[in-house]
């Protein structure tokens, strides 16, 4: 990569400046400090000021395991250096991290395709509005994408290692995966994807002339050991503080012992397919009234079930809280709907959720109306939604074209394994948010670069 930078210094300098300008535009025009940002920030402040990894409350700070420590640690470091709650510094540092991601994507393209494609990949990454958008949000996405690209880059280096005894890339890969997991639990999907690929190589004996089966086994063991070792301090802390074995964070980011409305969540999965319903219904619960008029027709199997559902939501609206009794009723309704159509619940709806996360205009943190298809938004924001939707389709379409062109590429299956595994996992969620597919964008950009440059894979 250094040689490529030296040969094309002017190109990379101009592309980097363009990337900086795009990210500064989002930071200055659309900065995003959300409710989740303040949760992370509150943990970081309490950690710094009181030595307690917890959330503020009345009357004391309560220790928590609802969020993994990766992002609060980053915020705590920024607050310690630049001042408490200095979120502008957070966003500017995330810009530098994201530019690092662009170089990692370029290096992956160089290794997998060609130096020419590496330049295309760098430009596509630097000018990607979706990566730039989340730089301007105090959330885990920027760091998660960075460590995803870093882990994949180390994995490719390890697979192409000239010396069978070289295990250093797998150490780096394990540390990158560990960092990704400490940011968000779904970072563990990286570990599963790479281990699955190594196992497939072992079973199919697709080792290179200098990569023995023993080396594959050692690589896999080191990768797993290093990745999981990063969770040991957090797991021990939770054992000591809560007397619970909690190596990650709870699925629903709940506090210790808090009631989780599993019945309501399962009912959501029996009909939800789009991000609009996440905003309209899922995020409204608890604490807000649910507008039943925004329920789509697929939420009911019959007129009788419609009346049952409306009554349930009416009872919820009276208290704006899902009680255990209400949750049991939601669970019974969900069971009835699943029984009515098992294929819809386990196949059709997950596929529709995956499609929505991949192809919806990525405007969830921007002023554009999520119901863009109604064409009643301000013309500026409607144009933004349509434009970003077209850009997203262009990236994904170019990636598909590059995939067809690169179907015989060495180690392409590793990238595809990660994308498929992550997409399948996301299909099981009841909150299909487009940002969850952003970790796959390094792969999208690499495939698109191969097509744009009309490159044959190595």
Secondary structure, 3 states (H helix, E strand, C coil): CHHHHHHCHHHHHHHHHHHHHHHHHHHHHCCECCHHHHHHHHHHHHHHHHCCCEECCCCCCEECCCCCHHHHHHHHHHHHHHCCCCHHHHHHHHHHHHHHHHHHHHHHHHHHCCHHHHHHHHHHHHCCHHHHHHHCECCCHHHHHHHHHHHHHHHHHHHCCCCCCCCHHHHHHHHHHHHHHHHCHHHHHHHHHHHHHHHHHHHHCCCCCCCCHHHHHHHHHHHHHHHHHCCHHHHHHHHHHHCCCCCCCCCCCCCCCCCCCHHHHHHHHCCCCCHHHHHHCHHHCCCCCCCHHHCCHHHCCCHHHHHHHHHHHHHHHHHCCCCHHHHHHHHHHHHHHHHHCHHHHHHHHHHHHHHHHHHCCCCCCCCCCCCHHHCCCCHHHHHHHHHHHHHHHHHHHHHHHHHHHCCCCCCHHHHHHHHHHHHHHHCCCCCCCHHHHHHHHHHHHHHHHHHHCCCCCC
